[in-house]
Amino acid sequence: MGAFTFVPVWVIEDAILYLAALLTLIYIIRNERRPDIILVEFASFVVLYAAVYENFATYVAVRMQFYGYGRSLISIFNVPLSVPIFEYLVVYSSLKLLDTMRMPTWCKPFVLGMLAILADFSLDPVAVKQIFQTAEGTMGRWTWLYGPNDVRIFSEPVFNFTGWALICGWGATFLMIGRRLFERSSERKVVGYLYPPIAMLVSLVVVVSPLSNFLLWLGPFFHRGSITEWVMLGFFLLFPAALLLAGWRGRMAGGLSLGQDYPVFLVLGGLPVVNILFAAIGAYWEIIPLQAAALLVTWVLLAAAYVKGRAALRREVVPGRLV
């Protein structure tokens, strides 16, 4: 029998993520008005978009110095299934949150991109740290193949964090466009079943286009590894924050319930806590301040949306009259 790799902590992490995905699927089936369409979105995002991009990144790793993954419970070629699933969970839960917040539609992909970066701040640093001796040799949960000039945050190139704003932001953008077209078609089934795969294929084309180099480090005017990686990461964190202050201002289109909208709180507010716990278990103390800071910002936004939403619901009906 050949070498067999079994790393318990990786199995547990995957199992927790799949449990969160299962709970989200149950929510979709029970609460979405058209759960069949959302499930097609889920499958299209995971299989046609995120998994294809992640496999592309691992396939060209040696030549372009990207990254590779360790062993996982379930993989799509070189990529653990848990990775694209987590990315969709972030997109889905973020859109649920943003749909309750009254702001211009064009602002939502930027804010969603910020939430994706914050989620990644809790996930990737611990994945990079998880290196174990196995029957197949030294293996990491997630291993970056650095470029000679890469600027890094905890052994991870800066542009990768910004990349989460792009992959999740573009995916959300074209899903939102597809949902709008579906509504304008009087919810014709054929439109509902076609827009998710088309939207994801368009997203894939955009995210692998030269536009990404511009948004990651202002290429071709600057090169990978330059200070512009920090500039663009700052932009994708600070610009959405400014949009929240100027474009949202606490106005709500609906309320959030901890019970009825649990994917929002589970994915955005809960899974990062799990990542922090695994960082503590592994004694990766140096990354916990970044994880905790990102989680705090996310919790503040969730709390603000929850409180403002409950207040808006209370104002809608005053005993004896409508206001």
C-alpha positions, 0 to 999 in steps of 0.5 A: 500500500502506498503512502497515505496522508491523514492530517486530523486538523485538516479533516476537522476543518473541512468537516466544519465547513461542510456542516456550515454549507449543509446548514446554508443549503437547508436555509436556501431550500426552506427560505428562498422563494426560488430555492432551485435557482439559488442552488443552480447559482451555488453549483455554478459558482463552485464548479464553473467559476471558483474551482476552475480559477483555483485549479488554474492557479495551481496548474500554472504554479511552477511557471507563474509562482502561485500556490498549491494545496495539501490533501483534503476530504474531497477535491476537484482535481488539485483544489479542495472542494471546501475552498470554492464552497467557502467563497460562495458562502461568503458571497451568498451571506454577504448578498443577504446582508447587503440586501437588507441595507439601503444603498446604491446597487453599484456599491454592493460589490465593493462592500462585499469585496471588503467582507471577502478580504476580512474573511480571508484575513482569518482563513489564509494565514492559518492555512499557510501556517499548517505544515505537517510531516506526513507519509508523503513528506512535509506538506502544507495545508496551503503553500505559496510559491513565492515570486522573488519580489513578492511583498507578503503578509504572514507568508502570503503575497499581499495581492492574494488578499485583494484577489478575494475582493475580485473573485467574490466581487465579480462573481457577486456582480454578475449574479446580481445582474443575472438575478435582475434579468430573471426578475425582468423576464417575469421569472421564466425558468429558462432564464433562471437556470441559464443565468447562473452558469453564464454569469459565472463563465463571464466572471471567470473571463473577467477575473483572469483578464489583464484587468485583474493585474491592474486592480491587484497592483496597477499593472502594466504601469507597476509590477507585481511586488511593488508598493502598489499592492499595498495601495490596492489592498488599502483601496479595497478596504477603505473605499468600501468603508467610505461607501458605507459611511456615505452611501448607507448611513444606517438606512435599512430596506429590511431587518435581520433575524439571528434565527431566520437569517442565520447564514449571515451570522454563521458564515461572516461572524462565526467561521472566522472564530473557528479559524482563530481557534485553530490558530490558537490550537496551532500556537500561531500567535502572531497571526491572531491579531490580524484575524481578531481585527478583521473579525471585530470589523465584521462583527461591528458591521453585522451588529450595526445592520442588526440594530438598525434593521430591528429599529427600522422594523419597529418604526414601520408599525406604531400601535394604532397607526401606520407611520 
